[in-house]
Amino acid sequence: MYISKAFFNLLVAIATAHVKQRPLGFSNLSNYDEETNLYTGVEITSSKKAIESIEKAGIATARTDEFGNNGIELVARPDFLNSFEDGIKSARTGEGIEYSSYCSCPIAFISGHQHYTAYKKFKGMAYRLDQGRVCHGMECEDTGEVWHQ
């Protein structure tokens, strides 16, 4: 299954979004509001093509909140996040993406797998809770714990 770079970046932006109701003390380019179930921010709304793709895939719908903020709402947020994390776990143990067909959101699984693989291959900036760099399903270097949105 092919995932364009813009679509992949949008899916990772969802996974790295800070939760508005649990502030980390740092600003972020993508945020999630538990009250409105809306993901907002420049990393979420910057690619209209990616938003069209995520809607076409049935993963999310684009909408505007009561304050005029554009964003997206995941159709099945727990399924998306669990599948993304399962993809990370699969990559961490050296497994391929063939298990994606067994999860509820195969695109999220593949994106999680690709994100972890690229992160390790290119030695990306460490995820650290104390610096506000977090990603759902990824281990924070400073705490040793997997962060969950």
BAFI-3210 file (N, C-alpha, C; in Angstrom, 3 decimals, decimal comma, padded with zeros to 6 digits):
// residues 149
n [1|2|3|4|5|6|7|8|9|10|11|12|13|14|15|16|17|18|19|20|21|22|23|24|25|26|27|28|29|30|31|32|33|34|35|36|37|38|39|40|41|42|43|44|45|46|47|48|49|50|51|52|53|54|55|56|57|58|59|60|61|62|63|64|65|66|67|68|69|70|71|72|73|74|75|76|77|78|79|80|81|82|83|84|85|86|87|88|89|90|91|92|93|94|95|96|97|98|99|100|101|102|103|104|105|106|107|108|109|110|111|112|113|114|115|116|117|118|119|120|121|122|123|124|125|126|127|128|129|130|131|132|133|134|135|136|137|138|139|140|141|142|143|144|145|146|147|148|149]
n.u [000,844|000,688|001,699|001,536|004,043|003,072|000,638|001,568|003,081|001,003|-000,345|001,631|001,821|-000,628|-000,187|001,819|000,666|000,023|-001,968|-004,539|-005,827|-004,002|-001,488|001,936|003,663|004,997|004,972|003,360|003,157|000,968|-002,120|-004,430|-007,776|-009,585|-012,220|-013,523|-012,756|-011,044|-008,298|-005,882|-003,818|-000,808|000,660|-001,312|-003,259|-001,928|-001,622|-003,774|-004,265|-003,460|-005,355|-007,664|-007,058|-007,045|-009,670|-010,907|-009,975|-011,478|-010,718|-010,779|-012,590|-012,805|-013,274|-014,565|-014,077|-016,019|-014,732|-013,672|-011,415|-009,748|-009,600|-009,165|-011,212|-010,852|-012,384|-012,486|-010,833|-009,486|-008,951|-007,265|-005,027|-004,218|-003,561|-001,471|000,437|000,755|002,025|004,473|005,417|005,667|007,691|009,745|010,329|011,340|009,641|007,688|005,345|003,189|001,280|-000,476|-002,873|-004,447|-005,257|-007,367|-006,988|-005,244|-003,634|-002,718|-001,204|000,847|001,985|002,903|004,799|006,565|007,337|008,735|010,795|012,135|012,860|014,699|016,601|017,564|018,335|016,691|015,707|015,627|012,750|011,394|009,831|010,284|011,038|008,957|008,770|007,068|005,514|002,817|002,966|005,713|008,812|009,836|012,890|013,824|012,151|011,827|009,472|006,646|004,913|001,544|-001,142]
n.v [-001,178|002,111|005,126|008,506|011,094|013,491|012,627|010,680|012,350|013,834|011,824|011,164|013,642|013,672|011,636|012,787|014,925|017,273|016,986|019,093|019,304|018,183|019,720|020,047|022,019|023,120|024,592|023,321|022,097|020,693|019,829|018,257|018,319|017,169|017,746|018,644|016,739|017,325|017,638|020,057|022,690|023,781|021,641|019,810|020,975|021,941|020,610|020,350|018,334|016,027|016,032|015,632|013,040|011,589|011,840|010,564|007,987|007,333|007,723|010,092|013,201|016,448|019,450|022,437|024,098|025,690|028,091|028,753|027,379|025,361|021,858|018,296|015,467|012,345|009,365|006,921|007,176|005,680|003,243|004,113|005,142|002,852|001,115|002,549|002,469|-000,316|-000,780|000,455|-001,202|-003,586|-002,934|-002,410|-004,937|-006,104|-007,162|-007,331|-005,456|-007,051|-007,733|-005,686|-006,085|-007,278|-005,484|-002,772|-000,357|-000,276|001,603|003,348|001,542|000,852|003,374|003,905|001,866|002,593|005,104|004,507|002,914|004,723|006,637|005,255|004,503|006,945|008,150|009,990|012,994|012,644|011,416|013,095|013,614|015,669|017,720|018,142|016,757|014,352|011,233|009,218|005,961|005,780|005,430|007,529|009,011|010,178|009,289|006,604|005,409|004,485|006,863|007,890|009,232]
n.w [000,000|-000,968|000,513|000,330|000,797|001,950|003,033|004,817|006,507|007,646|009,101|010,976|012,236|013,530|015,398|016,915|018,118|020,707|023,629|024,391|026,898|028,592|029,063|028,003|028,496|026,420|023,162|020,232|016,864|016,173|017,607|019,905|020,893|023,501|024,161|021,842|020,074|018,006|015,841|015,414|014,018|012,310|011,183|010,815|009,148|006,899|004,404|001,926|000,088|001,467|003,495|001,977|001,131|003,568|004,285|002,120|002,554|004,683|007,288|008,693|009,139|007,782|009,541|011,126|014,193|016,852|017,200|014,824|014,050|011,787|011,237|011,754|012,447|013,809|012,684|014,043|016,576|018,759|017,412|015,329|016,783|018,239|016,137|014,914|016,968|017,140|014,703|015,204|017,265|015,854|013,998|015,789|016,775|014,580|012,698|009,660|007,588|007,163|009,077|009,075|007,770|009,634|011,500|012,690|011,390|008,815|007,376|009,356|010,861|009,024|008,698|011,308|011,489|009,388|010,349|012,744|011,686|009,945|011,823|013,438|011,497|010,455|012,733|014,287|016,069|019,551|021,277|023,922|026,908|028,758|027,125|025,480|023,088|021,739|020,786|019,952|021,101|020,934|022,681|025,319|025,750|028,116|030,180|029,775|029,251|027,231|025,361|025,468|023,735]
ca.u [000,000|001,485|001,264|002,320|004,796|002,193|-000,323|002,354|003,389|-000,233|-000,595|002,609|001,421|-001,710|000,414|002,682|-000,109|-000,114|-003,361|-004,817|-006,219|-002,840|-000,394|003,305|004,446|005,701|004,065|003,494|002,544|-000,290|-002,754|-005,686|-008,689|-010,459|-013,609|-014,103|-012,209|-010,489|-006,862|-005,661|-002,436|-000,258|001,044|-002,556|-004,048|-001,105|-001,726|-005,164|-004,277|-003,404|-006,664|-008,573|-006,710|-007,453|-011,133|-011,233|-009,671|-012,481|-010,073|-011,114|-013,376|-012,371|-014,320|-014,159|-014,684|-016,847|-013,881|-013,194|-010,187|-009,882|-008,904|-009,753|-011,692|-010,715|-013,641|-012,310|-009,547|-008,767|-008,462|-006,128|-003,870|-003,770|-002,930|-000,197|001,352|001,049|003,022|005,743|005,843|006,069|008,992|010,722|010,702|011,902|008,619|007,290|004,026|002,134|000,227|-001,364|-004,188|-005,190|-005,648|-008,551|-006,617|-003,975|-002,814|-002,059|-000,197|001,975|002,622|003,656|005,949|007,491|007,859|009,746|011,916|012,869|013,396|015,893|017,568|018,163|018,658|015,931|015,794|015,034|011,489|011,639|008,689|010,715|011,236|007,728|008,830|006,412|004,793|002,036|003,558|007,180|009,399|010,500|014,229|014,047|011,356|011,880|008,094|005,979|003,952|000,221|-001,936]
ca.v [000,000|003,327|006,283|009,665|011,763|014,453|011,838|010,106|013,436|014,152|010,756|011,334|014,849|013,259|010,850|013,637|016,061|017,454|017,015|020,414|019,182|017,697|020,491|019,627|023,216|023,502|024,749|022,265|022,452|019,953|019,679|017,520|018,801|016,068|018,195|018,753|015,621|017,934|017,848|021,336|023,148|023,917|020,336|019,090|021,619|022,541|019,936|020,069|017,041|014,990|016,035|014,946|011,612|010,981|011,755|009,532|006,697|007,093|007,778|011,342|014,196|017,819|020,310|023,664|024,175|026,867|029,284|028,952|026,630|024,217|020,673|017,024|014,599|010,934|008,622|005,937|007,576|004,585|002,291|004,728|005,204|001,476|000,587|003,252|001,902|-001,700|-000,689|000,758|-002,430|-004,544|-002,493|-002,539|-006,343|-006,554|-007,757|-006,529|-004,805|-007,998|-007,773|-004,538|-006,532|-007,797|-004,429|-002,018|000,781|-000,668|002,756|003,821|000,528|001,014|004,653|003,715|001,026|003,412|006,169|003,923|002,471|005,918|007,262|004,501|004,519|008,268|008,628|011,215|013,663|011,791|011,801|013,389|014,260|016,903|018,743|018,258|015,988|013,082|010,578|008,101|004,645|005,840|005,541|008,781|008,707|010,662|008,545|005,169|004,942|004,752|007,951|007,674|010,432]
ca.w [000,000|-001,080|001,287|-000,120|001,856|002,622|003,806|005,905|007,440|008,363|010,071|012,056|012,964|014,430|016,482|017,746|018,629|022,149|024,079|024,971|028,297|029,352|028,470|028,297|028,765|025,197|022,026|019,245|015,587|016,057|018,915|019,964|021,925|023,925|024,237|020,501|019,278|016,803|015,684|014,754|013,950|010,969|010,643|010,496|008,095|005,840|003,110|001,537|-000,600|002,502|004,161|001,050|001,151|004,831|004,216|001,136|003,186|005,730|008,599|009,373|008,424|008,009|010,069|011,793|015,525|017,116|017,189|013,466|013,800|010,895|011,705|011,369|013,514|013,447|012,737|015,112|017,148|019,436|016,405|014,654|017,684|018,523|014,924|014,761|017,967|016,738|013,638|015,868|017,955|014,821|013,486|016,877|016,914|013,315|011,838|008,514|007,639|006,787|010,100|008,899|007,315|010,778|012,433|012,280|010,538|008,194|006,990|010,573|011,187|008,097|009,008|012,549|011,142|008,604|011,201|013,629|010,855|009,511|013,036|013,819|010,405|010,309|014,082|014,502|017,359|020,580|021,897|025,335|027,541|029,402|026,100|024,715|021,833|022,034|019,697|020,455|020,875|020,954|024,011|025,653|026,222|029,479|031,163|029,478|029,086|025,958|025,539|024,868|023,564]
c.u [000,887|000,855|002,145|003,003|003,903|001,182|000,374|002,658|002,164|-000,512|000,382|002,281|000,283|-001,119|001,280|001,950|-000,134|-001,599|-003,590|-005,100|-005,096|-001,594|000,979|004,201|005,240|004,671|004,342|002,767|001,295|-000,812|-004,046|-006,500|-009,662|-011,927|-014,275|-013,714|-011,554|-008,972|-006,684|-004,169|-001,915|000,147|-000,184|-003,213|-003,244|-001,259|-003,181|-005,285|-004,260|-004,738|-007,697|-008,319|-007,197|-008,984|-011,562|-011,002|-010,656|-011,919|-010,514|-012,017|-012,835|-013,548|-013,718|-014,838|-015,437|-016,061|-013,284|-011,881|-010,468|-009,083|-009,548|-010,181|-011,568|-012,040|-013,603|-010,932|-008,820|-008,195|-007,233|-004,889|-003,330|-003,042|-001,569|000,835|001,713|002,085|004,397|006,287|006,353|007,447|010,080|011,212|011,231|010,927|008,280|005,910|002,880|001,010|-000,763|-002,768|-005,047|-005,641|-006,773|-008,234|-005,250|-003,060|-002,068|-000,959|001,048|002,721|003,438|004,921|006,997|008,133|008,972|010,992|012,772|013,545|014,693|016,986|018,313|018,501|018,021|016,123|015,032|013,676|011,754|010,440|009,094|010,998|010,023|007,748|008,308|005,725|004,073|002,715|005,070|007,672|010,078|011,837|014,444|013,297|011,460|010,490|007,565|004,918|002,655|-000,561|-003,224]
c.v [001,237|004,437|007,451|010,324|012,721|013,731|011,234|011,177|013,845|013,100|010,839|012,579|014,543|012,541|011,690|014,835|016,073|017,512|018,305|020,327|018,622|018,415|019,994|020,817|023,697|023,701|023,621|022,687|021,633|019,684|018,891|018,057|017,678|016,459|018,245|017,581|016,105|018,067|019,133|021,647|023,094|022,565|019,506|019,668|022,116|021,885|019,564|018,703|015,889|014,896|015,351|013,436|010,931|010,869|010,633|008,133|006,366|007,138|009,004|012,204|015,579|018,611|021,508|023,717|025,492|028,178|029,560|028,252|025,441|023,048|019,415|016,261|013,156|010,217|007,614|006,164|006,443|003,559|002,835|004,670|003,808|000,881|001,236|002,661|000,450|-001,746|-000,404|-000,489|-003,468|-004,197|-002,687|-003,983|-006,934|-007,238|-006,803|-005,936|-005,765|-008,097|-006,623|-004,962|-007,071|-006,710|-003,584|-000,823|000,494|000,502|003,302|002,843|000,732|002,317|004,571|002,915|001,846|004,510|005,627|003,524|003,664|006,597|006,571|004,595|005,859|008,922|009,989|011,774|012,837|012,330|011,940|014,161|015,601|018,032|018,884|017,565|014,595|012,539|009,371|006,779|004,615|006,040|006,896|008,437|009,099|009,857|007,037|004,573|005,304|005,819|007,607|008,964|010,265]
c.w [000,000|-000,246|000,867|001,076|002,643|003,518|005,024|006,955|008,254|009,434|011,249|012,879|013,937|015,642|017,415|018,340|020,158|022,489|024,850|026,474|029,191|028,812|028,935|028,596|027,569|024,100|021,036|017,979|015,287|017,465|018,792|021,129|022,267|023,948|022,866|019,593|017,987|016,905|014,885|014,724|012,528|010,376|010,239|009,252|006,897|004,464|002,796|000,857|000,408|003,244|003,279|001,068|002,415|004,898|003,271|001,716|004,307|007,137|009,393|008,507|008,768|008,557|010,774|013,149|015,697|017,109|015,814|013,140|012,895|011,448|011,173|012,621|013,031|013,632|013,891|015,735|017,862|018,445|015,687|015,542|018,013|017,325|014,683|015,722|017,636|015,613|014,202|016,545|016,965|014,269|014,535|017,022|015,615|012,385|010,699|008,698|007,324|007,820|009,958|008,485|008,459|011,743|011,835|011,375|009,913|007,808|008,208|010,992|010,323|008,393|010,290|012,303|010,389|009,453|012,098|012,840|010,417|010,699|013,455|012,750|010,330|011,649|014,357|015,897|018,405|021,035|023,384|025,885|028,147|028,412|025,177|023,361|022,127|020,786|020,278|020,089|020,892|022,394|024,178|026,291|027,686|030,534|030,985|029,264|027,710|026,217|024,810|024,868|024,345]
res [m|y|i|s|k|a|f|f|n|l|l|v|a|i|a|t|a|h|v|k|q|r|p|l|g|f|s|n|l|s|n|y|d|e|e|t|n|l|y|t|g|v|e|i|t|s|s|k|k|a|i|e|s|i|e|k|a|g|i|a|t|a|r|t|d|e|f|g|n|n|g|i|e|l|v|a|r|p|d|f|l|n|s|f|e|d|g|i|k|s|a|r|t|g|e|g|i|e|y|s|s|y|c|s|c|p|i|a|f|i|s|g|h|q|h|y|t|a|y|k|k|f|k|g|m|a|y|r|l|d|q|g|r|v|c|h|g|m|e|c|e|d|t|g|e|v|w|h|q]
***
